Amino acid sequence: MSARPIFDRSFSAFLFDMDGTIINSIPATERVWTQWALKHGLDVATFLPTMHGVRGIDTITRLGLPGVDPVAEAKEVEQAELEDIDGILPIPGAIAFLSALPADRWGIVTSAPVALAHRRLAAAGIPLPKVIVTAEDVTKGKPAPDGYRLGAERLGFASSDCLVFEDVPAGILAGEGAGAQVVVMTATHHHPIDTSHPLLKSYEGVATEVDADGRLRLVRTAD
């Protein structure tokens, strides 16, 4: 897919993943999950790439570790993440980009629990949207499309008429499953991502135009 479709059409709303898409919390996230992985004897290098963009409880459940209670362990990890917000920053240009959007036309769909989402957004200086879907709001997290469908529904639109901003495979699959157009943010990527969706390095060089009927159009402001 070329980059043109997201610039050649308008959308009812924008839906954003949080970690890695509008904020960079990767160092803090990986510090906490590294300690958790070491406690359980996991190979850290192998494990860390598997936990990004997925609910903590789903990550732990999927491992099937004997004698491990996923609910209790997920709560322990959440508490550690709440206490470690050092170095959490907005993706370049994100604050200005989000602040310029009509409040009823955008939302956040994150795999983080609600308390952690609020804490990280505050740490990064990101405005809290009217609509935010968190880990507690769905029974099936990403890569299931439920979160993006719910986010669109709460805004009053069809998910198929939304543009989803994502950064990891699980989230991309969730956006696709919801029938949305997807753009992939690469600001925190250290390696190329294998995707046919258009890519954005940051929110610098792009802006949003609002049509007369309130629909949103992504536009380039610089090459």
C-alpha positions in Angstrom: 0.0 0.0 0.0 1.3 3.4 -0.9 1.2 6.3 1.5 -1.4 8.1 -0.6 -4.7 6.7 0.7 -4.4 8.3 4.1 -3.7 11.7 2.5 -6.3 11.3 -0.3 -9.4 10.8 1.8 -11.0 12.2 4.9 -12.0 10.3 8.1 -14.7 10.7 10.8 -12.1 10.3 13.5 -8.5 9.4 14.5 -7.8 6.6 17.0 -4.3 6.4 18.5 -2.5 3.7 20.3 -0.5 5.1 23.2 2.9 3.6 24.0 5.3 4.0 21.0 2.7 5.9 19.0 2.0 9.2 20.9 4.4 8.6 23.8 7.8 6.9 24.1 7.6 4.8 27.3 9.7 1.9 25.9 12.7 2.4 28.4 10.4 2.4 31.4 8.3 -0.5 30.1 11.3 -2.6 29.3 13.0 -1.9 32.7 9.9 -3.2 34.5 9.3 -6.2 32.2 13.0 -7.1 32.3 12.9 -7.5 36.0 9.8 -9.5 35.8 11.2 -11.8 33.1 14.4 -12.4 35.2 12.4 -13.3 38.2 10.7 -16.0 36.2 13.8 -17.3 34.5 12.9 -16.1 31.0 15.4 -15.1 28.3 15.0 -11.4 28.3 16.1 -10.8 24.7 13.6 -13.3 23.4 10.8 -12.2 25.7 10.8 -8.4 25.4 9.7 -8.2 21.7 6.7 -10.3 22.5 5.1 -8.0 25.1 4.9 -4.7 23.3 1.4 -3.5 22.4 -0.4 -6.4 24.3 -2.2 -6.3 27.6 0.0 -7.5 30.5 -2.4 -10.1 31.5 -2.5 -11.5 28.0 1.3 -11.6 27.8 1.6 -13.5 31.1 -1.3 -15.9 30.3 0.2 -16.8 27.0 3.4 -17.9 28.6 1.6 -20.6 30.7 4.2 -20.5 33.4 3.5 -23.2 36.1 2.2 -21.9 39.4 1.9 -18.3 38.1 -1.4 -16.4 38.6 -1.7 -14.1 35.6 -4.1 -11.7 37.4 -1.8 -11.3 40.4 1.3 -11.0 38.3 -0.2 -8.4 36.0 -1.2 -6.3 39.0 2.4 -6.6 40.3 3.8 -5.4 36.9 1.2 -2.6 36.7 2.2 -1.3 40.1 5.9 -1.4 39.1 5.1 0.5 35.9 3.1 3.1 37.8 6.1 3.8 40.0 8.5 4.0 37.0 7.8 6.9 34.7 11.3 8.1 34.3 12.1 9.3 30.8 8.6 9.0 29.4 8.3 11.6 26.6 5.9 12.6 23.9 6.6 11.4 20.3 8.0 14.5 18.5 5.1 16.8 17.4 2.5 14.7 19.2 1.3 17.3 21.7 0.7 20.0 19.1 -0.9 17.5 16.7 -3.3 16.2 19.2 -4.1 19.6 20.7 -5.2 20.8 17.3 -7.8 18.0 16.8 -11.5 18.6 17.6 -12.1 17.0 21.0 -15.0 14.8 19.7 -13.0 13.4 16.8 -10.2 11.5 18.4 -9.5 9.0 21.1 -6.9 6.6 22.5 -7.0 2.8 22.4 -4.3 1.3 24.6 -3.4 -2.1 26.1 -2.4 -0.3 29.3 -4.6 -0.4 32.4 -6.5 2.9 32.9 -4.4 4.1 35.9 -1.2 3.5 34.0 -2.5 5.2 30.9 -3.5 8.3 32.8 -0.2 8.4 34.6 1.9 8.0 31.5 -0.1 10.5 29.5 0.3 13.1 32.3 4.1 12.4 32.5 4.4 13.0 28.8 2.2 16.1 28.8 -0.4 14.6 26.4 -3.9 16.0 26.7 -6.4 13.4 28.0 -9.1 12.8 25.3 -12.8 12.5 26.0 -12.6 8.9 24.8 -10.0 6.4 26.0 -10.3 2.7 25.8 -8.0 0.8 28.2 -7.2 -2.8 29.1 -10.2 -3.0 31.5 -12.7 -2.0 28.8 -12.3 -5.2 26.6 -12.3 -8.9 27.3 -10.1 -9.5 24.3 -7.1 -7.2 23.8 -5.0 -6.5 20.8 -4.5 -8.1 18.2 -8.3 -8.5 18.6 -10.1 -5.5 17.0 -12.5 -5.0 20.0 -10.7 -1.9 21.4 -10.7 0.0 18.1 -14.3 -0.9 17.5 -15.3 0.3 21.0 -13.3 3.5 20.6 -15.0 4.3 17.3 -18.4 3.5 18.8 -17.8 5.8 21.8 -17.0 8.6 19.4 -20.1 7.8 17.5 -18.6 6.6 14.3 -17.9 3.3 12.4 -14.4 2.0 12.9 -14.2 1.5 9.1 -14.3 5.3 8.8 -11.5 5.9 11.2 -7.7 6.3 10.8 -5.8 4.2 13.3 -2.2 5.2 14.4 -0.2 2.2 15.6 3.4 1.1 16.0 3.5 -2.7 16.6 2.2 -5.8 14.8 -0.5 -6.6 17.4 -2.0 -3.1 17.2 -1.8 -3.1 13.4 -3.7 -6.3 13.3 -6.3 -4.9 15.6 -6.8 -1.8 13.4 -7.0 -4.0 10.3 -9.5 -6.3 12.0 -11.7 -3.3 12.9 -11.7 -2.4 9.2 -9.9 0.9 9.7 -7.2 2.5 7.7 -3.8 2.2 9.5 -0.8 4.4 9.6 2.4 3.1 11.4 4.4 5.4 13.6 8.1 4.5 13.5 9.6 7.0 15.9 10.6 4.3 18.4 11.6 1.6 15.9 15.2 0.4 15.9 14.6 -1.9 12.9 12.4 -1.6 9.8 8.9 -3.0 10.3 7.4 -5.4 7.7 4.2 -3.7 6.8 2.3 -2.5 3.7 0.8 0.4 5.6 2.1 3.9 5.2 4.7 5.0 7.7 5.2 8.2 9.7 8.5 9.0 11.5 6.8 11.5 13.8 4.0 14.1 13.9 6.4 16.8 12.7 5.7 17.6 9.0 2.0 16.5 9.2 -1.2 18.3 10.3 -4.9 17.9 10.2 -7.4 19.9 8.2 -11.0 19.9 9.3 -13.6 19.8 6.6 -16.8 21.8 6.8 -18.7 18.7 8.0 -16.1 18.1 10.7 -14.3 15.2 8.9 -10.5 15.0 9.4 -7.9 15.1 6.6 -4.3 14.3 7.2 -2.0 16.7 5.3 1.7 17.1 4.8 3.3 20.4 6.0 6.8 19.4 5.0 8.6 16.7 3.0 
